[in-house]
Amino acid sequence: MSGTAFRSGAERSYPLPHAGPEALLTEPLVNSAAAVLVGYGYPRLTGPDRAALKSALVAFLYESQENGS
């Protein structure tokens, strides 16, 4: 976990300002992320799992609209 631990003082690039309803979050991006997971031995993603992955990507990539961002 040392390679993924957050380093104090490190500048973050994410989350990005929210640019509308998932402007940059395309199905090919979700498909690519799902393919990477499968490539690392995780099970194939079903419909509900794909929806959860998409939600997780949105949460990581974009600032919450609820924060006025």
Chimera marker file (.cmm) of the C-alpha trace (Angstrom):
<marker_set name="trace">
<marker id="1" x="0.000" y="0.000" z="0.000" r="1" g="1" b="0" radius="0.5"/>
<marker id="2" x="2.994" y="2.287" z="0.271" r="1" g="1" b="0" radius="0.5"/>
<marker id="3" x="2.837" y="3.041" z="-3.456" r="1" g="1" b="0" radius="0.5"/>
<marker id="4" x="-0.770" y="4.189" z="-3.252" r="1" g="1" b="0" radius="0.5"/>
<marker id="5" x="-0.714" y="5.988" z="0.086" r="1" g="1" b="0" radius="0.5"/>
<marker id="6" x="-1.535" y="9.692" z="-0.039" r="1" g="1" b="0" radius="0.5"/>
<marker id="7" x="1.582" y="11.772" z="0.531" r="1" g="1" b="0" radius="0.5"/>
<marker id="8" x="1.149" y="14.801" z="2.721" r="1" g="1" b="0" radius="0.5"/>
<marker id="9" x="1.808" y="17.994" z="0.796" r="1" g="1" b="0" radius="0.5"/>
<marker id="10" x="1.476" y="16.367" z="-2.614" r="1" g="1" b="0" radius="0.5"/>
<marker id="11" x="-0.599" y="18.422" z="-5.026" r="1" g="1" b="0" radius="0.5"/>
<marker id="12" x="-3.678" y="16.658" z="-6.394" r="1" g="1" b="0" radius="0.5"/>
<marker id="13" x="-4.984" y="16.879" z="-9.952" r="1" g="1" b="0" radius="0.5"/>
<marker id="14" x="-8.368" y="15.357" z="-9.103" r="1" g="1" b="0" radius="0.5"/>
<marker id="15" x="-11.234" y="15.935" z="-8.594" r="1" g="1" b="0" radius="0.5"/>
<marker id="16" x="-11.844" y="18.082" z="-11.646" r="1" g="1" b="0" radius="0.5"/>
<marker id="17" x="-14.459" y="20.817" z="-11.760" r="1" g="1" b="0" radius="0.5"/>
<marker id="18" x="-17.764" y="19.266" z="-12.764" r="1" g="1" b="0" radius="0.5"/>
<marker id="19" x="-18.285" y="20.072" z="-16.453" r="1" g="1" b="0" radius="0.5"/>
<marker id="20" x="-21.896" y="19.046" z="-16.802" r="1" g="1" b="0" radius="0.5"/>
<marker id="21" x="-23.561" y="15.673" z="-16.723" r="1" g="1" b="0" radius="0.5"/>
<marker id="22" x="-20.538" y="13.408" z="-17.009" r="1" g="1" b="0" radius="0.5"/>
<marker id="23" x="-19.212" y="15.331" z="-20.016" r="1" g="1" b="0" radius="0.5"/>
<marker id="24" x="-15.972" y="13.358" z="-20.189" r="1" g="1" b="0" radius="0.5"/>
<marker id="25" x="-17.130" y="10.098" z="-18.643" r="1" g="1" b="0" radius="0.5"/>
<marker id="26" x="-17.907" y="8.070" z="-21.728" r="1" g="1" b="0" radius="0.5"/>
<marker id="27" x="-18.904" y="4.437" z="-22.076" r="1" g="1" b="0" radius="0.5"/>
<marker id="28" x="-15.515" y="3.607" z="-23.662" r="1" g="1" b="0" radius="0.5"/>
<marker id="29" x="-13.803" y="4.911" z="-20.502" r="1" g="1" b="0" radius="0.5"/>
<marker id="30" x="-16.039" y="2.757" z="-18.283" r="1" g="1" b="0" radius="0.5"/>
<marker id="31" x="-15.426" y="-0.201" z="-20.632" r="1" g="1" b="0" radius="0.5"/>
<marker id="32" x="-11.657" y="0.346" z="-20.430" r="1" g="1" b="0" radius="0.5"/>
<marker id="33" x="-11.698" y="0.533" z="-16.629" r="1" g="1" b="0" radius="0.5"/>
<marker id="34" x="-13.793" y="-2.650" z="-16.499" r="1" g="1" b="0" radius="0.5"/>
<marker id="35" x="-11.402" y="-4.394" z="-18.895" r="1" g="1" b="0" radius="0.5"/>
<marker id="36" x="-8.416" y="-3.462" z="-16.723" r="1" g="1" b="0" radius="0.5"/>
<marker id="37" x="-10.121" y="-4.964" z="-13.677" r="1" g="1" b="0" radius="0.5"/>
<marker id="38" x="-10.914" y="-8.177" z="-15.570" r="1" g="1" b="0" radius="0.5"/>
<marker id="39" x="-7.328" y="-8.254" z="-16.851" r="1" g="1" b="0" radius="0.5"/>
<marker id="40" x="-6.118" y="-8.265" z="-13.254" r="1" g="1" b="0" radius="0.5"/>
<marker id="41" x="-8.294" y="-11.258" z="-12.458" r="1" g="1" b="0" radius="0.5"/>
<marker id="42" x="-11.410" y="-9.580" z="-11.093" r="1" g="1" b="0" radius="0.5"/>
<marker id="43" x="-14.778" y="-10.964" z="-12.219" r="1" g="1" b="0" radius="0.5"/>
<marker id="44" x="-16.529" y="-9.513" z="-15.273" r="1" g="1" b="0" radius="0.5"/>
<marker id="45" x="-18.788" y="-6.599" z="-14.431" r="1" g="1" b="0" radius="0.5"/>
<marker id="46" x="-22.547" y="-7.068" z="-14.697" r="1" g="1" b="0" radius="0.5"/>
<marker id="47" x="-25.072" y="-4.263" z="-15.239" r="1" g="1" b="0" radius="0.5"/>
<marker id="48" x="-25.335" y="-3.277" z="-11.549" r="1" g="1" b="0" radius="0.5"/>
<marker id="49" x="-21.556" y="-3.575" z="-11.127" r="1" g="1" b="0" radius="0.5"/>
<marker id="50" x="-20.952" y="-1.373" z="-14.195" r="1" g="1" b="0" radius="0.5"/>
<marker id="51" x="-23.306" y="1.251" z="-12.748" r="1" g="1" b="0" radius="0.5"/>
<marker id="52" x="-21.368" y="1.162" z="-9.454" r="1" g="1" b="0" radius="0.5"/>
<marker id="53" x="-18.052" y="1.478" z="-11.322" r="1" g="1" b="0" radius="0.5"/>
<marker id="54" x="-19.389" y="4.475" z="-13.244" r="1" g="1" b="0" radius="0.5"/>
<marker id="55" x="-20.527" y="6.093" z="-9.972" r="1" g="1" b="0" radius="0.5"/>
<marker id="56" x="-17.114" y="5.467" z="-8.414" r="1" g="1" b="0" radius="0.5"/>
<marker id="57" x="-15.359" y="7.020" z="-11.408" r="1" g="1" b="0" radius="0.5"/>
<marker id="58" x="-17.609" y="10.087" z="-11.266" r="1" g="1" b="0" radius="0.5"/>
<marker id="59" x="-16.933" y="10.430" z="-7.517" r="1" g="1" b="0" radius="0.5"/>
<marker id="60" x="-13.166" y="10.258" z="-8.100" r="1" g="1" b="0" radius="0.5"/>
<marker id="61" x="-12.970" y="12.376" z="-11.249" r="1" g="1" b="0" radius="0.5"/>
<marker id="62" x="-15.350" y="15.244" z="-10.529" r="1" g="1" b="0" radius="0.5"/>
<marker id="63" x="-16.120" y="17.612" z="-7.685" r="1" g="1" b="0" radius="0.5"/>
<marker id="64" x="-19.538" y="17.094" z="-6.192" r="1" g="1" b="0" radius="0.5"/>
<marker id="65" x="-22.238" y="19.293" z="-7.702" r="1" g="1" b="0" radius="0.5"/>
<marker id="66" x="-23.746" y="19.527" z="-4.206" r="1" g="1" b="0" radius="0.5"/>
<marker id="67" x="-20.724" y="21.566" z="-3.092" r="1" g="1" b="0" radius="0.5"/>
<marker id="68" x="-21.635" y="24.258" z="-5.598" r="1" g="1" b="0" radius="0.5"/>
<marker id="69" x="-18.760" y="23.248" z="-7.844" r="1" g="1" b="0" radius="0.5"/>
<link id1="1" id2="2" r="1" g="1" b="0" radius="0.2"/>
<link id1="2" id2="3" r="1" g="1" b="0" radius="0.2"/>
<link id1="3" id2="4" r="1" g="1" b="0" radius="0.2"/>
<link id1="4" id2="5" r="1" g="1" b="0" radius="0.2"/>
<link id1="5" id2="6" r="1" g="1" b="0" radius="0.2"/>
<link id1="6" id2="7" r="1" g="1" b="0" radius="0.2"/>
<link id1="7" id2="8" r="1" g="1" b="0" radius="0.2"/>
<link id1="8" id2="9" r="1" g="1" b="0" radius="0.2"/>
<link id1="9" id2="10" r="1" g="1" b="0" radius="0.2"/>
<link id1="10" id2="11" r="1" g="1" b="0" radius="0.2"/>
<link id1="11" id2="12" r="1" g="1" b="0" radius="0.2"/>
<link id1="12" id2="13" r="1" g="1" b="0" radius="0.2"/>
<link id1="13" id2="14" r="1" g="1" b="0" radius="0.2"/>
<link id1="14" id2="15" r="1" g="1" b="0" radius="0.2"/>
<link id1="15" id2="16" r="1" g="1" b="0" radius="0.2"/>
<link id1="16" id2="17" r="1" g="1" b="0" radius="0.2"/>
<link id1="17" id2="18" r="1" g="1" b="0" radius="0.2"/>
<link id1="18" id2="19" r="1" g="1" b="0" radius="0.2"/>
<link id1="19" id2="20" r="1" g="1" b="0" radius="0.2"/>
<link id1="20" id2="21" r="1" g="1" b="0" radius="0.2"/>
<link id1="21" id2="22" r="1" g="1" b="0" radius="0.2"/>
<link id1="22" id2="23" r="1" g="1" b="0" radius="0.2"/>
<link id1="23" id2="24" r="1" g="1" b="0" radius="0.2"/>
<link id1="24" id2="25" r="1" g="1" b="0" radius="0.2"/>
<link id1="25" id2="26" r="1" g="1" b="0" radius="0.2"/>
<link id1="26" id2="27" r="1" g="1" b="0" radius="0.2"/>
<link id1="27" id2="28" r="1" g="1" b="0" radius="0.2"/>
<link id1="28" id2="29" r="1" g="1" b="0" radius="0.2"/>
<link id1="29" id2="30" r="1" g="1" b="0" radius="0.2"/>
<link id1="30" id2="31" r="1" g="1" b="0" radius="0.2"/>
<link id1="31" id2="32" r="1" g="1" b="0" radius="0.2"/>
<link id1="32" id2="33" r="1" g="1" b="0" radius="0.2"/>
<link id1="33" id2="34" r="1" g="1" b="0" radius="0.2"/>
<link id1="34" id2="35" r="1" g="1" b="0" radius="0.2"/>
<link id1="35" id2="36" r="1" g="1" b="0" radius="0.2"/>
<link id1="36" id2="37" r="1" g="1" b="0" radius="0.2"/>
<link id1="37" id2="38" r="1" g="1" b="0" radius="0.2"/>
<link id1="38" id2="39" r="1" g="1" b="0" radius="0.2"/>
<link id1="39" id2="40" r="1" g="1" b="0" radius="0.2"/>
<link id1="40" id2="41" r="1" g="1" b="0" radius="0.2"/>
<link id1="41" id2="42" r="1" g="1" b="0" radius="0.2"/>
<link id1="42" id2="43" r="1" g="1" b="0" radius="0.2"/>
<link id1="43" id2="44" r="1" g="1" b="0" radius="0.2"/>
<link id1="44" id2="45" r="1" g="1" b="0" radius="0.2"/>
<link id1="45" id2="46" r="1" g="1" b="0" radius="0.2"/>
<link id1="46" id2="47" r="1" g="1" b="0" radius="0.2"/>
<link id1="47" id2="48" r="1" g="1" b="0" radius="0.2"/>
<link id1="48" id2="49" r="1" g="1" b="0" radius="0.2"/>
<link id1="49" id2="50" r="1" g="1" b="0" radius="0.2"/>
<link id1="50" id2="51" r="1" g="1" b="0" radius="0.2"/>
<link id1="51" id2="52" r="1" g="1" b="0" radius="0.2"/>
<link id1="52" id2="53" r="1" g="1" b="0" radius="0.2"/>
<link id1="53" id2="54" r="1" g="1" b="0" radius="0.2"/>
<link id1="54" id2="55" r="1" g="1" b="0" radius="0.2"/>
<link id1="55" id2="56" r="1" g="1" b="0" radius="0.2"/>
<link id1="56" id2="57" r="1" g="1" b="0" radius="0.2"/>
<link id1="57" id2="58" r="1" g="1" b="0" radius="0.2"/>
<link id1="58" id2="59" r="1" g="1" b="0" radius="0.2"/>
<link id1="59" id2="60" r="1" g="1" b="0" radius="0.2"/>
<link id1="60" id2="61" r="1" g="1" b="0" radius="0.2"/>
<link id1="61" id2="62" r="1" g="1" b="0" radius="0.2"/>
<link id1="62" id2="63" r="1" g="1" b="0" radius="0.2"/>
<link id1="63" id2="64" r="1" g="1" b="0" radius="0.2"/>
<link id1="64" id2="65" r="1" g="1" b="0" radius="0.2"/>
<link id1="65" id2="66" r="1" g="1" b="0" radius="0.2"/>
<link id1="66" id2="67" r="1" g="1" b="0" radius="0.2"/>
<link id1="67" id2="68" r="1" g="1" b="0" radius="0.2"/>
<link id1="68" id2="69" r="1" g="1" b="0" radius="0.2"/>
</marker_set>
